[in-house]
Amino acid sequence: MDDLRTKFIEAIAAAADETALEELRVQAVGKKGEVSLKMRELGKMTPEERQVAGPALNALKNEINSALAAKKVALADSALDARLATEWLDVTLPARTRRVGTIHPISQVTEEVTAIFADMGFAVAEGPQIETDWYNFDALNIPGHHPARAEMDTFYTHRAEGDNRPPHVLRTHTSPVQIRTMEKTGAPIRIICPGRVYRADYDQTHTPMFHQVEGLALGKDISMANLKWVLEEFFSAFFGTEVKTRFRASHFPFTEPSAEVDIQCSWEGGTVKVGEGDDWLEVLGSGMVHPKVLEAGGIDPNEYQGFAFGIGIDRLAMLKYGIPDLRAFFDSDLRWLRHYGFASLDQPTLHGGLNR
């Protein structure tokens, strides 16, 4: 009995890790361990011998179990000490800086778009968000019976009784800025018109207020080929990869001929990837400026011609940064902005990249 005690107590004390300790436990007090086998022999002893050997074996088993438990704790403490010696944190260091505010994705994408077009020679033009229906509709060759002029599609400002001024609307596109710029500067022109626009619509892909950027280029020899080049250059710079485009014939009152523009994409697991695959996604409307629109802006259509296009800034942001729902742009949850917002240093350069 004393030999067993000495053998296992010393071996437990010398165990180097928990694996060796477990092997000793099995050898000593496991089902086929030496102490367990000794206890099975109690049944062959006389009552007098059992009375002496039984308590001694129980005491030995308890002592070995206690030694095993103590050694296990000691090994765990030793492992923790070794880990702490290599993994430590200096609590006296200053805390990591945390952004106090972020730039909204709409503001970020507006800056990116502006920088890319600026690199192609387009200036930025702005105009009022409350427009006369002449600038918003008539000057753009949109007839009085057009559905867009119905109150179910356009927000009209209230007129008091006896107020006979022309109707005013919340602009439905930034096209009125093109007319105002033509009146102010004449041709040639190369501008983009970013800004807020308003339409009476609300669902996953439409909101009553959204953001749009329109482009206008007028000259004596501008063609649809120039329009295609400008748009392909823009998409490739904005998405950071070569993007193929497809033009489909369409109709807009303010352009002739008119075209819907699709960009190359693929769909995987409900996610769209621009610039690859065999699918197409419609992104904007475009065309050659209608002669009546040129005349409304004071430009001679016999001398000048040009192209125009319009695209939603919100949808550009959704495509580039993986934002699934247009309504999320107007969510007040700051966690959304922490996830999708941009640091103040994430500002685009005139070459379409970001300064970080």
WOJODA-V779689 format. One record per pair of residues at least 24 apart in sequence whose C-alpha atoms are under 8 Angstrom apart, sorted by the first residue. I is the first residue (numbers start at 0). GAP is how many residues later the second one is. If there is no record, write none. Layout:
I&GAP  I&GAP
This chain:
0&55  0&56  0&59  3&31  4&55  4&59  7&56  8&55  8&58  11&55  11&56  11&59  12&54  12&58  15&59  16&58  17&54  17&57  20&47  20&50  20&51  24&40  24&43  27&36  28&32  28&36  34&25  34&26  98&244  100&242  101&235  101&236  101&239  101&240  101&241  101&242  102&238  102&239  102&240  102&241  103&233  103&236  103&237  103&238  104&212  104&235  104&236  104&237  105&105  105&207  105&208  105&211  105&223  107&234  107&238  107&239  108&204  108&207  108&208  109&84  109&203  110&236  110&237  111&126  111&235  111&236  111&237  111&240  111&241  112&125  112&239  113&78  114&233  114&234  114&235  114&236  114&237  115&118  115&121  115&122  115&234  115&235  115&236  116&75  116&117  117&232  118&231  118&232  118&233  120&69  121&68  121&69  121&70  122&67  122&68  122&69  123&67  123&68  123&69  123&70  124&52  124&53  124&56  124&66  124&67  124&68  124&69  125&51  125&67  125&68  125&69  126&47  126&49  126&50  126&53  127&49  128&41  128&42  128&67  128&68  129&38  129&39  129&40  129&41  130&37  130&38  130&39  130&40  130&45  131&34  131&35  131&36  131&37  132&33  132&34  132&35  132&36  134&41  134&44  134&45  135&33  135&35  135&36  135&37  135&39  135&40  138&37  138&40  138&153  138&154  138&157  138&158  139&35  139&36  139&39  139&113  139&114  139&152  139&153  139&156  140&112  140&113  140&151  140&152  141&111  141&112  151&48  152&46  152&47  152&48  153&44  153&45  153&46  154&43  154&44  154&45  169&27  169&28  170&26  170&27  171&25  171&26  171&27  172&24  172&25  172&39  173&38  173&39  173&40  174&39  177&38  178&114  178&117  178&118  179&117  180&116  181&112  181&115  181&116  181&117  182&114  182&115  182&116  185&111  185&112  185&113  186&31  186&32  186&112  186&117  187&29  187&30  187&31  187&32  187&116  188&27  188&28  188&29  188&30  189&25  189&26  189&27  189&28  190&24  190&25  190&26  191&24  202&124  203&121  203&122  203&123  204&120  204&121  204&122  205&120  205&121  206&119  206&120  209&102  209&103  209&104  210&101  210&102  210&103  211&98  211&99  211&100  211&101  211&102  212&97  212&98  212&99  212&100  213&94  213&95  213&96  213&97  214&92  214&93  214&94  214&95  215&90  215&91  215&92  215&93  216&89  216&90  216&91  217&86  217&87  217&88  217&89  218&85  218&86  218&87  219&83  219&84  219&85  219&86  220&83  220&84  220&85  221&83  221&84  221&85  222&65  222&82  222&83  222&84  223&63  223&64  223&83  226&60  226&80  226&81  236&115  237&114  238&35  238&81  240&34  241&33  242&31  242&32  242&33  243&31  245&34  252&37  253&35  253&36  253&38  253&39  254&31  254&32  254&33  254&34  254&35  254&52  254&53  255&31  255&32  255&33  255&34  256&30  256&31  257&27  257&28  257&29  257&30  258&26  258&27  258&28  259&24  259&25  259&26  260&24  260&25  270&51  271&47  273&45  282&28  282&29  283&25  283&26  283&27  283&28  284&24  284&25  284&26  285&24
